């Protein structure tokens, strides 16, 4: 017979539709038991594992406490970046009255530092098929890859009618918290890899779905998920658009200034070379504002330009001459 190790015994699956069965030795610490099983599964390179609501039977533990302990263990395990093999974690609930306990346990995590309730809710939606209304007909979906990305709650009942009723009840709970908003702006078409990476990071951290449609007229970003997180991400996207707008306006202004005035600095061979357009604009703005000095970079080194003497000085005392040339009138 197999000998217990670390509080459990592993046997073959027999006639059950699984390869192994892990038998837990009674322990009041449910979180510790779940953690041991999860790490054993990862160690043995198992792809999936299913748990009952441990301790709610003969052990007589509170379903609410069991839900907290089990989800705490799962969260801690899935947050470990070294997880490579275990891809699916299931919690099988036979008693429908316990669904509320597990749901409330997820809700409590909304305001915690771990903030995983949204991800768990999205996982339940995926299992029940709720996500279909948001995922169909998408032109471009930012997909997040996770090492352990599913927790499935299986619903068992005395009849199909009871199972369907429970399923509908869970779907209603989920949909009450769902919200979708769209942001339309021509500047979205100019989003590059940096903006895409930011969107992916927001999608990952806030567990929302972000749909980017550059071909839409005007270009559109759709955000769906828990209402509070959708609002947060929406504000961040608006900031991204505003920053892009400011950058483009600055570039346009720099181009206009460059067409009128050219600032140059002297090289070691006594020839003069033009500053980049942004620095050119900053120098001109400083002159117009009658500032005495301006800090800039020349060849990646910090210099302080004296706008009265038109000389730039670095920290080591090196001096470079600066010129301001009007393209219409010659040197000023």
N, C-alpha and C positions, 0 to 999 in steps of 0.2 A: 504494500500500500504506500501511496505517496506520503511523505512526511511534511508537516507544516513548515513553511519558511516565511519569515517576516509577517506572520499573521494570516497566511492564506495557503491553500493547497490548490495546485493546478492539475486537472485531469483532462482526458480526451473528451471531445464533444459528444461522443456516442451517436445516438439517433437524432440529436438536436441539430438544427441548421447552423452550426458553428464549429470551429476547429478545436477550441479549448473552452473549458469551464474553470473559472477561478472561484473556489469556495472560500469565503471569508470566515475566519474564526471570530466569534462574538467579541465586539469591542465597542464601548459606548462612544468612542471618538470616530464619528462617521467621516469627518473631513480627512483624518489621517488614513482611514481605510481606502477611501476613494483615491487619495494621492498615491498610495502604495500601488494600487491596481494600475493607475495610469502610467506610472513610471515603469512598472513591470511590462506593460504592453509596449511601451516605447523600446525598452531593453530587448524584448523578444521580437521587435519589428512587426507587431501586429498592426493591421491597417484600421481596424474598427473595434469598438467595445460597447456593450450595452449594460446598463445598470438598472436594477429595480430601485424603488425608493427605500434605500437601505435603512433598517432599524424601525420601520413603521409597522411591522408585523408583530411577532411575539415579543420583540424587544420593547415595544410600547413607546417608542420615542415620538415626540411631537413632529408632525409632518412639516410644520413651518420651520423648525430648527433643522430638520433633515435637509429641507430644500436649501436653506442658507449654507449649511456645511458642504453639501455636494457641489453647489454652484461656486462656492469659495475655492474649493479644491480644483475645479475645472478651470476657473479663471487663472489661478496661479500657475497651473500646468501649461495652459495655452499661451501665457505670456512669456514662457521660456523659449527663447529663440533657438535653442539647441534641438527642439522637437523636429524630427524629420520623418518619422514613419507613421505615427498614429494620425489618421486623417478624419476619422468620424467617431463622435462620442454620442451615444444615445442614452436617454433616461426614459425608461418604460414605466408609465404610471397606470396601474390597473384600477385604482379608485378615482372616479371622476371628481370627488370632492377635494382631492389633493391638488388638482390643477390650479385652483386659486392660490394655494400656498406657494407653489413654484412661480406662478405669475407675479405674486406680490414680492417674492424674493428678488426677482429680476427688476421690478420697479424700484426697489430700495436702492439699487445700484446706480440709478440715474444721477444722484447727487454725490456719489462717491468718487474718489480719485481714479478708480479703475474704470468707471463709466462703461460698463459692458452691456447694460440692459438693451440698448438699441441693437447691438449686434445679435443678441440672443433672440430678440423679437424678429429681426430680419431673417434669422435662421428658421424660426417657426413659420414665418410667412413663406419661405422657400419650400418647406416641407408640405404646407397646406395648399400651395399654389396661388397665394395671394399676390405674389410679385408679378404675375402675368400682365396685369393692366399697366405696369410701369416698364416692362422690359420688351414688349412687343413693338415692332416697327421702329426700332432705334437705329439711327444712322451711325452713331459712334458712341460706344459705351466704355467708360474708363474702368477696366476690370482690375480688381485687386486680387493678388495671389496670396493666399494664406496657407501656412503649413498645417494648421488644424482649423478647419473652417466650417465645421458643422456640429451642431448639437440637435438631435432629433427627439422630439417627444412623441411617442407612440400612444395612441388612444385605444384602449380596449374596453368593450362594454358588453352587456348581455345581449344586445341586439344592434343591428345596423342602424336602426332608427336612433338609438341612444348615442352611438358613435357620431352620426351625422349631426345630431343636435349639439354635441360637445364641440365638434369641429366648427360649426357655425358660430357658437358662442365665442370661441377663441378668435375667429376671424373678425367678429364684431369688435372685440376688445382692441385688436390691432388697428383696424381701420379708423377707430375713434381718435387715434393718436397720429394718424398719417396726414401729411400735408404736402402739397406740390406747388412750386412757384416757377415762373419762367422769367429770365432776364434777356431782353432783346437790346442789342447795341451793335452798331456797325464795327466798332473796335474789336469785337470778339473775333472777327475774321483774322485779326493780326496776332492772335495768341500764338506764341511759339513754345518751344520745349520747356522754358522756365515756367510759363503760366500753366502748362499742362501738368508739370510736376507738382505745382502748388495745388491744383485741383485734385490730383491723385492723393496728395497728403491730407487735404481736407476730407475727402471721401473716406480715407482710411481711419482718420482720427474721430470723425463725427458719425461714421456709419450711415451715411446718406448715399443716395444714388444720384450721380451727376451725369447728365447727358449733354454732350457738346455737339451742336449742329451748326457747323460753319457754312453749310450750303443753304441754310434757311435764309429767307429774306424778310427782315434783317437777320443776321446770325443770332443764334439763340443758345442759352444755357438753361437746361431744366434741372431742378433740384427737388428730390422727393425723399421723404423719410419722416422721422419724428419731428413734429412741428417746431419745437424749440431749436433743434439742431439745424433744420432747414433755414430758419430765420438767421441763425449765426452764420452759416455758410453763405447765405445770400448777401449779408453785409460785407463779408470778406471778398466775395466776387465783385461787388460794386466798388470796393476799394481798389481791387486789381485793375478794373476798367478805368477808374479815375487816375490811377498812377500811370497807366499807359497813355491816357489822354494828355497828362501833364508832360510826359516824356516826348510825345510827338509834337506838342506845342513848343517845347524847348528846342527841339531839333529844327523846327520850322523857323523859329526866331534866330537860332544860331546861323542858319543858312542865309537868312535875310541880312544879318549883320555882316557876315563874311562877304556878301556882295557889295557892301559899302566900305568896310574898313578891314584891313589886314594887320594883325599884330604879329611881329616876328622876334626871334631871338638869335643872337650871334653864336655861331659855331666856332670850334677851335681854329678853323682855317679862315676866320674873319668874315665868312659869308653869312648871310641871314636866311633863316628858314621859317616858314609860317607855322604858328601854333595850330593845333587841331581846332575845329570850328567851335566846340563847346568852350574851350579855354579862351579862344578869341572873343566870344561873346561875354564871358565873365570879366575879362580885362576891360572891354568897352563899357560894360555896365558899371564897373568900379570907377572908371574915369568920369562917366556922366554923373555918378553919385558923389563925385569929388572925394573919394576915399584916398587916404594917403598910401595905403599898402594893400596888397592882395597876395594870399598864399596860393601857389600853383605848383604843378609838377613839370619839370623839364627832364626828359629822358629818364622818367621814373624816380627822379630825385626831388625832394622838397626844396622850393625856393620861395623867397619873399620878395615880391616886386615893389620897388619904390616908384609910385606912379608920378612923382615929381621929377626925379632924376632919370627915370626910365632905365633902372638897373635892377637886376635880380641877384640876391645873395643867398647862398646856402648856409648850412650850419657850420661848415668848415671855413667860412670866410671867402669862398670863391665867388667871383662877380661875373655876371653875364650881362651884356648890353641888350636892351630891348628897343624895338622900333614900333611905331604906330604909323601905318600908311593908309591914307585915304585913296581909294581906287578911282576917285573922280578928280581929286585936286593935287595928288602927289603927296609928298611927306609933310606931316603936320607936327 
